[in-house]
Amino acid sequence: MDTLGKLELLSQQMALEPAEDADTLRPPATPAPTPDHALREPGPGYSAAEPGRHGRAPCGHSPAELHAAMQAVTQDGGDPAPDLDRKRHSLGVSYAAMPGGKRIALLKTLLTSACERDCYYCPFRARRNFRRATFKPDEMAAVFSQMNRSGAAEGLFLSSGVAGGGVRTQDRLIDTAEILRRRHQFRGYLHLKLMPGAEHDQVLRAMQLADRVSINLEAPNTDRLRRLAPHKVFLEELLQPLQWAHEIRRTQPARTTLFGRWPSLVTQLVVGGAGEDDLEILSTTAHLTQQLRLARVYFSAFHPVPETPLEDLPAENPWREHRLYQASFLLRDYGFELEDMPFTPQGRLPLDADPKLAWARTNLSETPVEVNRAERPALLRVPGLGPKGVDVILAARRHGKLRDLRDLRALGVLADRAAPFILLDGRRPAHQLALF
Ligand code: SF4
């Protein structure tokens, strides 16, 4: 198989990896569930057979078409092909949001889709019958470098199936990064995966080369991981590398890294594949973001994959994934604690309500927040006010009182969303009842 054929094959399998997606915070396309919905009930137009909620279905291009596509993409000085985005997409390039909001074209791919492990949810699991592809480190570095020079991809997210053990696989990922950085002088964005069981010095080397490193915990704790991936060891194989990475950032000088700064850390959890509740997921998320300083935790709503032990398990409702993202940002950026979350007796977040709004309805409806006097933490609790909006309000207060919703709108905050929960100069602002 040629290089571009391999890239296309690998791109078809990357839909289960939401890390770096620019649209993870966008609500699902399906209507929000009403309070009557069962927790697992899929919304209209949502079925287990769909490839993934972001619609990254295999494109069906033949390798010959891909050759033509890459030639168009890589022609020096040539006009970009009119359907450039579609061609890039077929090779595994999607848009990723960087810290600060910049969007880049990111090649998300694997060094190999061969894997000796047998995780129950995974399309790459050993013995599953599908066509696999493998790159050597210098081959991957060369094809990405070519795409980068042509403008087809600005950054690389590189993962791998486990072949020959986690340590050897990690070595090949690091080799690829070394070749890219040294031989090809690539200075753009690189997200490198850590393999289960990676050693301390490998974690250190990956961190010296990459802008971001991650290892997928997949489940919130040992018991749940056993139901998803019985041969992975939660503490030693998965959590330990993240703890090392945190320790390295905390104790070692960043001058040994390529850019003089340590990379960010992220992880990913499968949602709905192991009978876990949201309390378990968010407990682990709070630990990771607050104690280990992970930049974020990605959530991947479970989708059954044919020919896996979990193929008959229903797909998870994408609204659950969305509510978990909302809650995780409240924990990370808004000063919320786990006990503030509106958990049901079953430890689940209601699917029909934004968790911040649910908290405010219970806690602020009778005791609204005076916008002209409240401290930052109290303002952050108000729906419609985020960290940036609160900063703008605090700055505006130095110049005078905020007296009505027009003053807030002029500052660019979501005044109507905040209105039921605030006072402006001692008075509740007039607002229309929202039907949410
Ligand atoms: S180790 Fe990774 S690639 Fe291999 S089966 Fe498990 S999740 Fe899939």
Residues whose N, C-alpha, C, O or C-beta is under 5 A from the ligand:
A	BS01	SF4	C115 R117 D118 C119 C122 F124 R125 S160 G161 V162
